[in-house]
Amino acid sequence: MKKLLLAILVGLLAFPVAFANAGERLIWGRASEFSNLDPHVVYDAGRISNRLNLYDGLYRWEDNPPKLFPWLAERYEVSGDGLKWTFRLRKGAKFHDGSEVTAEAIQYSIERVLALGQGAAPLFSRVIEKGSTRVVDKYTVEFNLTKPYSPFLSMIPELHIVNPKMCKAHEKDNDWGSAWLASNEAGSGSYRLSHYDPAVGFTMVRFKDHFLGWKGKYIEEAEFRTVHETASRVLALMKGEIHAADGYLPAEQVEKLERNPDVNVFKEPSMRTFLIRMNNQRPPLNDVHVRRAISYAFDYNGFISKVLKGRVTRNPGPLPFNIWGAPKDLKGYEYNLDKAREELAKASVKVDRPLEIHPMIGYAQTKEAALVLQSGLAQLGINLRIIEETWPTLVGKAKKMETTPDMWQHWISTYYPDPNNWIGESYNSAGWGTWKASCWYKNPKVDELLNRALERADLDERRKLYEKASYLLVEDAADIWIYNTDWYGPLRKNFHGLRFCPVGNGQECRWMYRD
């Protein structure tokens, strides 16, 4: 443990000095709407920019491969039984109203997360009971877990610290200030909110008193602007009307930007997987043979080679192929309509109605994947209706089994680099009610494997448990797993300092500056 602490502290000293010297504003074009700014309510990669820039956590993931750095905390200790985690805070870190970040704020933030039960709450609620977190002194906080939990430190950056004074001042009907925080902020991050419009996006300005300090060059003001249409985002970027966009654009748009003399396109390996969710509890998708048939009806190679032009890698299972715990010999499904017909013949639940699939508005690739599946299913005599909706709408629908679509497509990004981020949160039935678990899959054997993996400290033992769970999930055809991607991040050439991390997808602004 002492060696780990020393390595982390050395890592912090190795941080590049924060850039800055009041530059002009940086404008990001984003496909997702910012429908809610509360960091304890929203937990997705499409809207991570406000959490990264307006808020701080005890630790933070940076760089690629991701490394864990002390942030509001200077160090931590963990008891021998893995149940007591003690974090020592740095002194002098301030919230945006000038008040100091203390252990009380950490305690309040975890209690608020558990009370609201939204966002990242499922990460913590399974091992932290309400009222169990203790303030030891002004700069020391103690988390008391109900059982050992291997990914706990990996997930700590997802506990975004809010200002108790601000939240309490705006409470209504014991809502923990959630109505107010949906369109305001109460953080200590590198930037503070200056303007917010849910239909447009939000603007933030540099927080001069941030604990990391500011030297050299920096971005004084940044805007995250919603631009649903992919082609519109790309055109605006080429014209200089916006300066950066998401790093997962369609292949033809990436090629267009690569040819533009005013834009740099950065390529980074990622652990971001793309899949089509299937509602396992709704007939006819509650029949494993129907799900297998649909899995055989998707043209994986055609989609990857023709639509995506080979810029991604086939990923046949629930874990990204480049993380430990993913079986190296997992074959998954292939495009084979004869096998699809064989599976349909075995099904006890017949496909006697049109199925629906819901691509995301602003993410052209999800529509393209829907069209590929529609074509394959049509050859089996199955009608697939395509209904486009926004990401926030789909996330809302995915909270209930009855409103979750038959199928919908999305990516699973790296919220924290542990297999539980993908396989655990998506396929452990304890996660039902979250968008990640919206296939509503349940297999007691898989639940047991995933729960055991969370409680084991030995990495090799955890790896074997995740491998076994992966084989069972593919056998059950819980979802359609398609590929693992690289990140192609476009940025105007007069902007620099982009620091990519798979956790956050390069949207942290404090390291950036303009010529």
C-alpha positions in Angstrom: 0.0 0.0 0.0 2.8 2.4 0.8 4.3 1.8 -2.6 1.0 2.5 -4.2 0.6 5.8 -2.3 4.1 6.9 -3.2 3.5 6.1 -6.9 0.3 8.1 -6.9 1.9 11.1 -5.2 4.8 11.0 -7.6 2.2 10.9 -10.4 0.6 14.1 -9.2 3.9 15.9 -9.2 4.4 14.7 -12.8 1.1 16.4 -13.9 1.7 19.0 -16.6 1.2 22.5 -15.3 -2.2 23.8 -16.1 -2.2 25.8 -19.2 -3.6 29.3 -19.5 -3.4 32.8 -20.4 -6.7 34.3 -21.1 -7.5 33.0 -24.6 -10.7 33.3 -26.6 -13.5 31.0 -25.9 -13.4 27.3 -26.9 -16.7 26.0 -28.4 -17.4 22.3 -28.3 -20.1 20.9 -30.6 -22.0 18.0 -29.0 -24.7 15.7 -30.2 -26.4 15.3 -26.8 -28.6 17.7 -25.0 -27.7 18.9 -21.6 -31.1 18.4 -20.1 -29.9 18.3 -16.5 -26.6 19.6 -14.9 -27.0 17.8 -11.6 -23.8 15.6 -11.3 -25.7 13.2 -9.0 -28.6 12.6 -11.4 -26.9 12.3 -14.8 -24.4 9.5 -15.3 -23.5 9.1 -19.0 -20.6 9.9 -21.3 -22.7 12.1 -23.6 -23.1 14.7 -20.8 -19.8 14.2 -18.8 -18.4 17.6 -19.7 -20.2 19.5 -17.0 -19.1 16.9 -14.4 -15.5 17.0 -15.5 -15.2 20.8 -15.7 -17.6 22.1 -13.0 -16.9 19.5 -10.3 -14.0 17.8 -8.6 -13.7 14.4 -7.0 -11.4 12.8 -4.5 -9.4 11.2 -7.3 -9.4 11.7 -11.1 -8.5 9.5 -14.1 -6.2 11.1 -16.6 -4.3 10.1 -19.7 -4.3 6.9 -21.9 -4.0 4.2 -20.6 -6.0 5.8 -17.6 -4.0 6.6 -14.5 -5.5 7.5 -11.2 -4.3 10.7 -9.6 -5.1 12.4 -6.2 -7.4 15.3 -6.7 -9.3 16.8 -3.7 -7.7 14.0 -1.7 -4.0 13.9 -1.1 -3.9 10.2 -0.2 -6.0 7.3 1.2 -5.6 4.3 3.4 -7.7 1.1 3.4 -8.1 -1.4 6.2 -6.8 -5.0 5.9 -10.3 -6.3 5.5 -11.1 -3.9 2.7 -14.0 -2.3 4.5 -12.7 1.0 5.8 -11.5 3.6 3.3 -10.0 6.7 4.8 -9.3 9.8 2.5 -7.1 12.7 3.6 -8.1 15.9 1.9 -5.8 18.7 0.7 -6.2 21.9 2.6 -7.4 25.1 0.9 -9.4 23.7 -2.0 -12.4 26.0 -2.6 -15.9 25.8 -3.9 -16.9 28.4 -6.4 -18.6 30.5 -3.7 -15.2 30.7 -1.9 -16.0 28.3 0.9 -13.5 25.5 1.7 -13.9 21.9 0.6 -13.9 19.9 3.8 -14.8 16.4 4.9 -18.3 17.5 5.6 -18.8 18.2 1.9 -17.6 14.6 1.0 -20.0 13.1 3.6 -22.9 15.3 2.3 -22.1 14.3 -1.3 -22.3 10.6 -0.8 -25.4 10.9 1.4 -27.0 13.0 -1.4 -26.1 10.4 -4.0 -27.6 7.6 -1.9 -30.7 9.6 -1.1 -31.5 10.6 -4.7 -30.8 7.0 -6.0 -30.0 8.2 -9.5 -26.9 8.7 -11.6 -24.0 6.9 -10.2 -25.9 5.8 -7.1 -25.9 2.1 -8.0 -22.1 2.1 -8.0 -22.1 3.0 -4.3 -25.4 1.9 -2.8 -24.6 -1.8 -3.0 -21.7 -1.4 -0.5 -22.3 2.0 1.4 -25.3 2.4 3.6 -26.9 5.7 4.3 -25.4 7.3 7.4 -22.3 5.1 7.4 -19.8 7.7 6.1 -18.0 9.4 9.0 -16.3 12.8 9.3 -13.1 12.0 11.3 -11.9 15.6 11.3 -12.1 18.7 9.0 -9.9 17.1 6.4 -10.4 13.4 6.9 -13.4 11.3 5.8 -14.1 7.6 6.3 -16.2 5.3 4.1 -17.4 2.1 5.8 -18.3 -0.6 3.3 -20.7 -3.4 4.1 -18.4 -5.9 2.2 -15.2 -5.9 0.2 -15.6 -4.2 -3.1 -12.7 -4.5 -5.6 -13.7 -1.6 -8.0 -14.2 0.9 -5.2 -11.1 3.1 -5.7 -11.7 2.9 -9.5 -15.2 4.4 -9.0 -14.3 7.1 -6.5 -13.8 9.7 -9.2 -17.5 9.3 -10.0 -18.4 10.8 -6.6 -18.6 14.4 -7.6 -18.4 16.7 -4.6 -21.1 19.4 -4.2 -21.2 22.4 -1.9 -23.6 21.5 1.0 -24.3 25.1 1.8 -25.5 25.9 -1.7 -27.6 22.7 -2.0 -29.2 23.2 1.4 -30.0 26.9 0.6 -32.1 25.8 -2.4 -33.8 22.7 -1.0 -37.5 22.3 -1.7 -39.6 19.6 -0.2 -36.5 17.7 1.0 -35.2 17.3 -2.6 -31.6 17.9 -1.7 -31.6 20.9 -3.9 -32.1 18.8 -7.0 -34.6 21.1 -8.8 -32.2 24.0 -8.4 -29.0 22.0 -9.3 -30.6 20.7 -12.5 -29.9 24.1 -14.0 -27.2 25.5 -11.7 -24.0 24.2 -10.2 -22.4 23.9 -6.8 -18.9 22.6 -7.5 -15.2 23.4 -7.0 -14.1 22.5 -10.6 -11.6 24.3 -12.8 -14.6 26.2 -14.4 -17.8 27.6 -13.0 -21.1 27.9 -14.8 -21.9 31.3 -16.4 -24.9 30.4 -18.6 -27.2 27.5 -19.2 -30.0 26.8 -21.6 -31.2 23.2 -21.9 -32.1 23.7 -25.5 -28.6 25.1 -26.4 -26.0 24.0 -23.9 -23.9 25.7 -21.3 -21.1 28.2 -21.0 -18.5 28.2 -18.3 -15.7 30.5 -17.2 -12.3 29.8 -15.6 -12.4 29.5 -11.8 -9.3 31.5 -10.8 -9.0 30.0 -7.3 -9.0 26.3 -8.4 -6.6 24.4 -6.1 -4.3 23.3 -9.0 -3.6 26.9 -9.9 -3.1 28.4 -13.3 0.1 29.2 -15.1 1.1 29.8 -18.7 -1.7 29.6 -21.3 -5.3 28.6 -20.7 -8.9 28.8 -21.9 -10.8 31.7 -20.2 -14.3 30.6 -21.4 -15.7 27.5 -22.9 -19.1 26.6 -24.3 -20.6 23.1 -24.9 -23.2 23.6 -27.6 -25.8 21.1 -28.7 -25.7 20.5 -32.5 -27.8 17.4 -33.2 -27.1 17.0 -36.9 -23.7 15.3 -37.5 -23.1 17.1 -40.8 -23.9 20.4 -39.2 -21.3 19.8 -36.5 -18.6 18.9 -39.0 -19.4 21.9 -41.3 -19.3 24.3 -38.3 -16.0 22.8 -37.3 -14.5 23.3 -40.7 -15.7 26.9 -40.8 -14.3 27.6 -37.4 -17.8 28.3 -35.9 -17.0 25.6 -33.3 -13.6 24.4 -32.4 -14.0 20.8 -31.3 -16.5 18.0 -31.6 -17.1 14.4 -30.4 -14.5 11.9 -31.2 -16.8 9.2 -32.5 -18.1 10.7 -35.8 -19.0 8.6 -38.8 -16.0 7.4 -40.9 -16.8 9.6 -43.9 -17.0 12.7 -41.7 -13.7 11.8 -40.0 -12.1 11.5 -43.5 -13.5 14.9 -44.5 -12.0 16.5 -41.4 -8.6 14.8 -41.9 -8.4 16.5 -45.3 -9.2 19.9 -43.8 -6.0 22.0 -43.4 -7.4 23.8 -40.3 -8.3 20.8 -38.3 -6.3 18.2 -36.4 -7.8 14.8 -35.9 -6.3 12.9 -33.0 -6.4 9.1 -32.9 -6.4 7.3 -29.5 -7.1 3.7 -28.6 -10.3 3.4 -26.6 -12.3 0.8 -24.7 -15.6 2.1 -25.9 -17.9 -0.6 -27.1 -21.0 -0.4 -29.4 -23.9 -2.7 -29.0 -27.6 -3.1 -29.7 -29.7 -3.7 -26.6 -32.5 -6.2 -26.6 -35.3 -6.1 -24.0 -34.9 -9.7 -22.7 -38.2 -9.6 -20.7 -40.5 -8.5 -23.6 -42.0 -11.2 -25.9 -40.7 -12.3 -28.4 -37.3 -11.2 -27.2 -37.7 -13.2 -24.0 -37.0 -16.3 -26.0 -33.2 -17.0 -26.3 -33.7 -18.5 -29.7 -35.3 -15.3 -31.0 -32.4 -13.3 -29.6 -29.9 -15.7 -31.2 -31.7 -15.4 -34.5 -31.5 -11.6 -34.4 -27.8 -11.8 -33.4 -27.1 -13.9 -36.5 -29.1 -11.5 -38.7 -26.7 -8.5 -38.3 -24.0 -8.2 -40.9 -21.0 -7.4 -38.6 -18.3 -7.5 -41.3 -20.3 -5.5 -43.8 -21.1 -2.8 -41.2 -17.5 -2.5 -40.0 -15.8 -2.7 -43.4 -18.2 -0.7 -45.5 -20.1 1.7 -43.2 -17.3 2.3 -40.8 -14.5 1.7 -43.3 -12.5 -0.5 -41.0 -11.9 2.1 -38.3 -13.1 -0.1 -35.5 -12.4 -3.7 -34.4 -15.0 -6.5 -34.1 -15.8 -7.0 -30.4 -17.9 -10.2 -30.0 -18.7 -10.0 -26.3 -19.8 -7.8 -23.4 -16.2 -6.7 -22.4 -13.9 -4.7 -24.7 -11.3 -7.0 -26.1 -8.4 -4.9 -24.7 -9.3 -5.2 -21.0 -8.4 -8.0 -18.6 -11.3 -10.4 -18.1 -12.3 -10.5 -21.7 -11.9 -14.1 -23.0 -9.3 -14.3 -25.8 -11.0 -17.2 -27.6 -14.6 -15.8 -27.5 -16.0 -16.0 -31.0 -19.5 -14.6 -30.6 -22.0 -14.4 -33.5 -21.5 -13.9 -37.2 -23.8 -13.0 -40.0 -25.5 -16.3 -40.9 -29.1 -16.2 -42.0 -29.3 -20.0 -42.2 -28.4 -20.3 -38.5 -30.9 -17.5 -37.8 -33.7 -19.5 -39.5 -32.7 -22.6 -37.4 -32.9 -20.6 -34.2 -36.3 -19.1 -35.1 -37.6 -22.7 -35.8 -36.6 -23.6 -32.2 -38.3 -20.6 -30.6 -41.4 -21.3 -28.5 -42.3 -17.6 -28.7 -43.0 -16.6 -32.3 -42.3 -13.2 -33.8 -45.9 -12.3 -34.5 -45.5 -8.5 -34.6 -43.2 -5.8 -36.0 -40.2 -5.2 -33.8 -38.9 -1.7 -33.0 -35.4 -0.3 -32.8 -34.6 3.2 -31.5 -31.5 4.9 -32.9 -30.3 8.2 -31.3 -30.8 11.5 -32.9 -27.5 13.2 -33.6 -25.6 9.9 -33.8 -25.8 8.8 -37.4 -24.0 5.6 -36.8 -26.9 4.3 -34.7 -29.3 4.8 -37.6 -26.9 3.1 -39.9 -26.7 0.1 -37.6 -30.5 -0.1 -37.4 -30.7 -0.1 -41.2 -28.2 -3.0 -41.4 -30.2 -5.0 -38.9 -33.5 -4.1 -40.7 -32.1 -5.5 -43.9 -31.0 -8.8 -42.3 -34.3 -9.3 -40.5 -36.4 -8.5 -43.6 -34.8 -11.6 -45.2 -36.2 -13.6 -42.3 -39.7 -12.1 -42.8 -39.4 -9.9 -39.7 -40.4 -6.3 -39.9 -38.2 -3.9 -38.0 -39.5 -0.3 -37.5 -36.9 2.4 -36.9 -37.9 5.2 -34.5 -35.3 7.9 -33.8 -35.2 9.6 -30.4 -32.8 11.7 -28.4 -30.3 10.3 -25.9 -32.0 11.9 -22.8 -35.4 10.5 -23.9 -34.0 7.0 -24.3 -32.2 7.1 -21.0 -35.5 8.1 -19.4 -37.4 5.2 -21.1 -34.7 2.7 -20.1 -35.4 3.2 -16.4 -38.5 1.0 -16.6 -39.0 -2.4 -18.3 -42.3 -1.4 -19.7 -41.0 1.7 -21.5 -37.6 0.3 -22.6 -37.8 -0.2 -26.4 -37.5 -3.7 -28.0 -34.0 -2.6 -29.1 -31.9 0.5 -29.0 -28.2 1.2 -29.7 -25.6 3.0 -27.7 -21.9 2.9 -26.7 -20.6 2.0 -23.3 -17.7 4.3 -22.5 -15.0 4.0 -19.9 -16.5 5.5 -16.8 -13.9 3.6 -14.8 -11.4 1.1 -16.2 -12.6 -2.0 -14.5 -14.6 -4.9 -16.1 -17.5 -4.1 -13.8 -18.0 -0.9 -15.8 -19.2 -3.0 -18.8 -20.3 -6.5 -17.8 -21.2 -5.9 -14.2 -23.3 -2.8 -14.5 -25.0 -4.1 -17.7 -25.8 -7.8 -16.8 -26.0 -8.1 -13.1 -29.8 -8.0 -12.4 -29.0 -5.8 -9.3 -28.6 -3.0 -11.9 -32.1 -3.1 -13.2 -33.6 0.4 -13.6 -30.4 1.9 -15.0 -29.8 2.6 -18.7 -26.7 0.4 -18.6 -28.8 -2.6 -17.6 -31.7 -1.8 -20.0 -31.6 -5.2 -21.6 -33.3 -6.5 -18.4 -31.2 -9.7 -18.4 -31.4 -12.1 -15.5 -29.4 -15.3 -15.1 -28.7 -16.4 -11.5 -25.4 -18.1 -12.5 -24.2 -14.8 -14.1 -25.3 -12.8 -11.1 -23.3 -15.1 -8.8 -20.2 -14.8 -10.9 -20.4 -11.1 -11.2 -21.1 -10.7 -7.4 -18.1 -12.9 -6.5 -15.9 -10.9 -8.9 -16.7 -7.7 -7.0 -15.8 -9.2 -3.6 -12.5 -10.8 -4.6 -9.2 -8.9 -4.3 -7.1 -11.3 -6.4 -6.9 -10.1 -10.0 -6.4 -13.5 -11.5 -9.5 -14.9 -9.7 -11.6 -11.9 -10.9 -10.4 -12.4 -14.5 -11.6 -16.0 -14.5 -15.0 -15.1 -13.1 -15.5 -12.4 -15.8 -14.5 -14.9 -18.5 -17.0 -17.4 -17.3 -19.7 -14.8 -17.2 -18.9 -13.6 -20.7 -19.3 -17.1 -22.2 -22.8 -17.5 -20.5 -23.9 -14.1 -21.8 -22.9 -14.8 -25.4 -24.7 -18.2 -25.1 -27.8 -16.4 -23.9 -27.5 -13.7 -26.6 -28.4 -11.0 -24.0 -27.5 -8.2 -26.5 -25.8 -7.8 -29.9 -22.2 -6.8 -29.3 -20.6 -5.3 -32.4 -17.3 -3.5 -32.0 -14.7 -1.7 -30.0 -13.7 1.7 -31.3 -10.8 4.1 -31.6 -11.3 7.7 -30.7 -10.9 10.3 -33.5 -11.0 13.6 -31.9 -11.2 16.7 -34.1 -9.8 20.1 -32.9 -9.1 23.3 -34.7 -5.4 23.6 -35.2 -5.1 26.9 -33.3 -6.1 25.0 -30.1 -3.7 22.8 -28.2 -3.3 20.9 -25.0 -6.1 18.3 -25.5 -5.4 15.6 -23.0 -7.3 12.4 -23.9 -8.4 9.9 -21.4 -10.9 7.1 -22.1 -12.7 8.3 -18.9 -14.2 11.5 -20.2 -13.2 11.2 -23.8 -10.9 14.3 -23.8 -13.6 16.8 -22.7 -11.6 18.2 -19.8 -10.8 21.8 -20.7 -8.3 22.9 -18.0 -5.3 21.6 -19.9 -6.2 23.3 -23.2 -5.1 26.7 -24.7 -5.3 28.7 -27.9 -2.6 30.3 -30.0 
